[in-house]
Amino acid sequence: MSRGRRPRAGRASSLTAVGPAPVAASARVPVTPVAVPSAEPGTRAVRLLVRGPSGAPVPGATLLPPRPTQRASTAPRGL
């Protein structure tokens, strides 16, 4: 890249942030948001607590799938 030129998100790279899509949409630069589920972790935690005393096996970790929203800062696949 030549001196004085800025890289542009969405061409050769993606700019991502963890947070709600409306906040990313209001950013000065294009940002690809990855939503954080707010209610789901609590719901799963209560289910595990209720299952725990009964002797049912409880997982050591629970992974939630990321929920990205593609925007102008999302680079094409394969770059």
N, C-alpha and C positions, 0 to 999 in steps of 0.2 A: 504494500500500500504506500502510495506516495505521501510525502510529508504534507501536513495541512488538511488531508482528507480524513473524514471520520467514517468509521465502519457503520453500515446501516443494518439495524436489526431486521431479520427476516430474509436476508440475502444468503449469507454464508453461516449465519448463526441465529440462535433464538434467544430472546430475552424473556425469562420467566420469573414469576413471583408467586409465592404462596399467599393466597388471600382471595377475597370475594371478587367476582367479575366486575361489579360496578366500580370498585376502587381502581382496578386496572384500566377500565375504560376511560376514567377521568385523568389518567396519568399524562404527563406532557410528552412522553415517548411511548411508542407502541409496546405493550407488555402482554405476554401470553399468561393469563392467570391459571393457577391450579387451585381449584376450590378445596377448602377444608370443611369436611362435614361437621357441623356443629352439634347436631342432636344424636347422630349415630353412635359416637363413642360412649355417651352416657347410657343410651339404651342397651348397648352391648354389655357395658359394665354391670348394670343392674341384673341382666340375664345371667351373667357369670356368678354374681354374688348369690343369686337365688339357687343356682345349680350347685354351687360349692358345698354347702352343708349337707346336701343329700348324698354326697360321696361320688357324684358323677365326675368324670375327668374334666379338668379345666385346662384350656391351652395356655402355654407359657407366654404367648404373644398373639395378638390379633392384628392383622394388617388390613387396612382399608384401601380400596383401589383409588388411585388419584383421578381427579376429574378435570383434565385440562380443557380450556376453551381456546380454539385456534383464533389468532388475530393476525394483524399485519406483521407482528414480530416473530411469527412462527416460520422458520426456514423450511423450504421444501425438503422432503425426505431424500436421503442419499447424498447430501452434500457433506 
